[in-house]
Amino acid sequence: MNRKSLKLHPEAWGSAIHVRIQPRASQNEVVDILDDGTVKIRITAAPTDGKANELLIKFIAGILHCPASDISIIAGHTSKDKLIGINGLDSEKIDQILKGLVKNT
């Protein structure tokens, strides 16, 4: 079991999480929870024309079982470090799902 804490921000509308992406990966996957609580995610798309951001939103929506329209990039549109908003899901549910996907626990 992964004992690292996610950097989650519970809000009235849902939650926000810190994510670091690695574009141009061989597969889409949640890789790790970094020491600062950031979730590291690998994405197959290149970071051009917003393709990595689009795929990141679709990937997060898929693993959290929510519509992509409930996922938004709040900050970091052009950075590998992003703040992701997730409408309608509480922090505990997100924490449980993401920690369950981390492979190197």
N, C-alpha and C positions, 0 to 999 in steps of 0.2 A: 504494500500500500504506500502511496506517495504521501509523505508527511509535509511536503512543502506547501505553503499557503499561496493561493491565488491572490493576485491583486485585483479584487472585485470592489465595485462601487455600487451598493444597492441604492436604487432611486425609486421614487413613487411610480414611475412608468415602467420599470424593469431593472436592468443592471448594465454596468459598463465593465469591460475587461481590457487589460493591457495585453497586446499581442505583438510578437516580433515575427515577421515572416521571412522565409527564405525562398525567394522565387527561383524558377527554373529547376525545381527538384524533380526527381524521378517519379514521385507520387505525392498525392495530397495526404498529409497526415499531421496529427498532433504529436509532436516530438518530445517535449519536455516542459516542465515548469521550472523556470529559472529561479535563482536564489532570491531575486527581487519580487517574485510572484508573477512575472510576465509569462504568458503562454507562448511557447515557440511552435510555430506551424510552418510546415513545408508546403509550398504551392507549386504546381507544375507550370503555370503561366509565367511569361516574362513580364517584367514591370514596365511595359510600354503601353501607351494608350489606355491606361486604366484596366488592362486585362487581369493583372494580378489582384487588384482590388475587387473586381467583379467576381473572380473565381473564389477569393477569400470569403466574400459574403455568401455565395452559394454553398461553399464547403461548411462554413459555420452553421448556416441554416439547416443543412442536411444532418449534421451531427447533433444539433440541438432539437431537431424535429419541429421546426417552426418555419413559417414563410420567410423567404428572403426579404420581403418588404418590412419585416420586423427587425432586420439587422442593418446597421448604418455605421459608417466610419465617422466618428466624431472629430478625431484629430489624427494627423499623420498621413494624409492622402498621398504624399510623395515620399514618405519615409518608410523604412522597414519596421519601425516602431509605431504602432497605431493604438488608438483608443477606440474600442468597438462598443457601440450601444446595442442592447438587445431588449426590445420592447416585450413586455408581458411575461418574462421569466425571472424568477427570483434568484438571488445569488446562490442559495443552497443547491438548487437544482443544477445550475450551471457548473458549480464546483464539483458536484457528484459526477456529472457526465464527463467533463474534461479530465478530471483525475483518473477516471476509468479508462480513458483512451491513451494515456501516457504509457509508452512502451518501455522506457528505461526506469522503472520504479524499483 
